[in-house]
Amino acid sequence: MALTSVKCPFCGSDNVVKNGKNATGKQTYLCKNKECLQSGFIEDYTYKACDPKVKEKIYVMTVNGNGTRAISRILDISKDTVTAAIKKKSRK
């Protein structure tokens, strides 16, 4: 059995511990880094739109002038999900 190192997708820290399973049966992890803004995460997401990397791509593509429909086609997610992510980011 090969062990894989899990890194926090938010801060990149190796200081990660297992934190049970979610409702869909996926393993959840907890980042123990004090400077990390997010604490819990999943290594492989069931839905693409929940992945922090996809959300970051949405923000970058929006800043570059792509529309919500174009972003949804490129990333293969719903246009309503793209709109919600942009609205959520603008509130912060």
C-alpha positions as CSV (number, residue, x, y, z in Angstrom):
1,M,0.0,0.0,0.0
2,A,1.4,3.4,-1.0
3,L,1.0,6.4,1.2
4,T,0.3,9.7,-0.4
5,S,1.0,13.1,1.1
6,V,-2.0,15.3,1.4
7,K,-1.5,19.0,1.2
8,C,-3.9,21.8,2.2
9,P,-5.3,23.3,-1.1
10,F,-5.6,26.7,0.6
11,C,-2.1,27.2,2.2
12,G,-0.1,24.3,0.8
13,S,0.8,23.0,4.3
14,D,1.7,19.3,5.0
15,N,0.4,19.6,8.5
16,V,-2.9,17.8,7.8
17,V,-4.9,15.2,9.7
18,K,-7.9,13.1,8.8
19,N,-11.2,14.5,10.1
20,G,-13.9,11.8,9.4
21,K,-16.1,11.4,6.3
22,N,-18.8,13.6,4.8
23,A,-22.3,12.7,3.8
24,T,-21.2,11.3,0.4
25,G,-18.5,9.1,2.0
26,K,-15.5,11.1,1.0
27,Q,-12.6,11.5,3.4
28,T,-12.4,15.0,5.0
29,Y,-9.1,16.5,6.2
30,L,-8.3,19.2,8.7
31,C,-5.5,21.7,8.2
32,K,-3.5,22.3,11.5
33,N,-1.6,25.3,10.1
34,K,-2.5,28.4,12.3
35,E,-2.2,30.9,9.4
36,C,-4.6,28.9,7.2
37,L,-7.9,30.7,6.7
38,Q,-9.8,27.5,5.9
39,S,-9.6,24.5,8.2
40,G,-11.5,21.7,6.6
41,F,-11.3,20.3,3.0
42,I,-11.8,17.2,0.8
43,E,-9.0,15.9,-1.4
44,D,-11.3,14.9,-4.4
45,Y,-14.6,16.7,-4.7
46,T,-17.7,15.0,-6.1
47,Y,-18.9,18.2,-7.7
48,K,-16.4,20.3,-9.7
49,A,-17.9,23.6,-8.5
50,C,-17.0,22.9,-4.9
51,D,-13.3,22.6,-5.6
52,P,-11.4,25.7,-4.5
53,K,-9.2,25.5,-7.6
54,V,-12.3,25.8,-9.9
55,K,-13.5,28.7,-7.8
56,E,-10.1,30.4,-8.3
57,K,-10.4,29.8,-12.0
58,I,-13.8,31.5,-12.0
59,Y,-12.4,34.6,-10.4
60,V,-9.4,34.8,-12.7
61,M,-11.6,34.3,-15.8
62,T,-14.0,37.0,-14.6
63,V,-11.2,39.5,-14.1
64,N,-10.0,38.7,-17.6
65,G,-13.4,39.7,-19.0
66,N,-15.0,36.3,-19.7
67,G,-18.8,36.2,-19.3
68,T,-20.6,33.7,-17.0
69,R,-21.8,31.6,-19.9
70,A,-18.3,31.3,-21.4
71,I,-16.9,30.4,-18.0
72,S,-19.6,27.7,-17.4
73,R,-18.9,26.2,-20.8
74,I,-15.1,26.1,-20.3
75,L,-15.2,24.7,-16.8
76,D,-18.3,22.5,-17.5
77,I,-20.3,23.8,-14.6
78,S,-23.7,25.6,-14.3
79,K,-23.9,29.3,-15.2
80,D,-25.9,29.8,-12.0
81,T,-23.1,28.3,-10.0
82,V,-20.6,30.7,-11.7
83,T,-22.9,33.7,-10.9
84,A,-23.3,32.6,-7.3
85,A,-19.5,32.2,-6.9
86,I,-18.9,35.7,-8.3
87,K,-21.6,37.3,-6.1
88,K,-20.1,35.5,-3.0
89,K,-16.6,36.8,-3.8
90,S,-17.9,40.4,-4.3
91,R,-19.5,40.4,-0.9
92,K,-16.1,39.6,0.8
